Amino acid sequence: MHEARPPTPSVNRNQPRQSQSSPSQPADTRRVSLYLAVYKQAFGELYHWALAARFGHGPNSAWHIFEVIQGVDSKGGGGCRYVPVHHRADPTHAVNCLRPLRKLAVIPMSRWECVVGTVQRARVPGRGAAWNCQDYVLDIWEGLFHAQVITYAK
């Protein structure tokens, strides 16, 4: 059996500044806080959504951001395609990130591998006028519910 790891980070020119956590100074990693990060767009009325995870609190906390961005279609089809990306950065360091983040859940660290697996299995159709970053976050959230990582409040 292989160890589940977060996806390899991708380079994004709009990527927020990296967090300052290091393996030698781990944050309190017994629990992981999951957040909805909402970003104001430069044009249009829609907001960009991403799922953010925080290990620990304070300056040594470690962050992961999971989102889809639109990139140019390299397969010659023209237009833009959605591409999943992963960043190890604090989302609030991005100037266009709305504050405060929306806390969605706090889960035990033992469920982190399930979160990573759910993100990796999330459907990204590529193109689609009826699908966007908000659907991506909601699809992950639904996957976490079905995997019993989260439950809905009564």
Residue pairs with C-beta under 8 A, 6 or more apart in sequence:
3 113
4 113
4 116
4 117
5 116
6 64
6 86
6 88
6 116
7 66
7 84
7 86
7 116
7 119
7 120
8 86
9 85
9 86
9 87
9 88
10 83
10 85
10 86
10 87
12 69
12 85
12 87
14 94
15 87
15 89
16 65
16 87
16 89
16 90
16 91
16 92
16 93
16 94
16 97
17 89
17 90
17 93
18 88
18 89
19 61
19 62
19 63
19 88
19 89
19 90
20 59
20 60
21 27
21 55
21 56
21 60
21 61
21 62
21 63
25 60
26 55
26 56
26 60
26 62
27 55
27 56
27 57
27 58
27 60
27 61
27 62
28 55
28 56
28 57
29 55
29 56
29 62
29 109
30 108
30 109
31 106
31 107
31 108
31 109
32 53
32 54
32 55
32 106
32 107
32 108
32 109
32 111
32 112
32 115
33 53
33 54
33 103
33 105
33 106
34 51
34 52
34 53
34 103
34 104
34 105
34 106
34 107
34 115
34 150
35 51
35 52
35 53
35 54
35 91
35 101
35 102
35 103
35 104
36 49
36 50
36 51
36 52
36 101
36 102
36 104
36 137
37 49
37 50
37 51
37 52
37 65
37 67
37 91
37 92
37 97
37 101
38 47
38 48
38 49
38 97
38 98
38 101
38 102
39 47
39 48
39 49
39 50
39 91
39 94
39 96
39 97
39 98
40 47
40 48
40 96
40 98
41 47
41 48
41 96
42 96
46 132
46 134
47 98
48 67
48 133
49 67
49 133
49 134
49 136
49 137
50 65
50 66
50 67
50 91
50 133
50 137
51 65
51 66
51 67
51 119
51 137
51 140
51 141
52 63
52 64
52 65
52 66
52 91
52 101
53 63
53 64
53 66
53 112
53 115
54 61
54 62
54 63
55 61
55 62
55 63
55 109
56 62
61 90
62 88
63 87
63 88
63 89
63 90
63 91
64 86
64 87
64 88
65 86
65 87
65 88
65 89
65 91
66 84
66 85
66 86
66 119
66 140
67 84
67 85
67 87
67 133
67 136
67 137
68 82
68 83
68 84
68 85
68 124
68 132
68 133
68 136
69 82
69 83
69 85
69 133
70 80
70 81
70 82
70 83
71 80
71 81
71 82
71 83
72 80
72 81
73 79
73 80
73 81
73 127
77 127
79 127
80 127
81 126
81 127
82 124
82 125
82 126
82 127
82 128
82 131
82 132
82 133
82 136
83 124
84 119
84 122
84 124
84 136
86 119
91 97
91 101
92 99
92 101
104 141
104 150
105 144
105 150
107 115
107 149
107 150
111 149
114 144
114 147
114 149
115 144
115 149
117 147
118 140
118 143
118 144
118 147
118 149
119 140
121 143
122 136
122 139
122 140
122 143
123 139
124 136
125 131
141 150
144 150
145 151
145 152
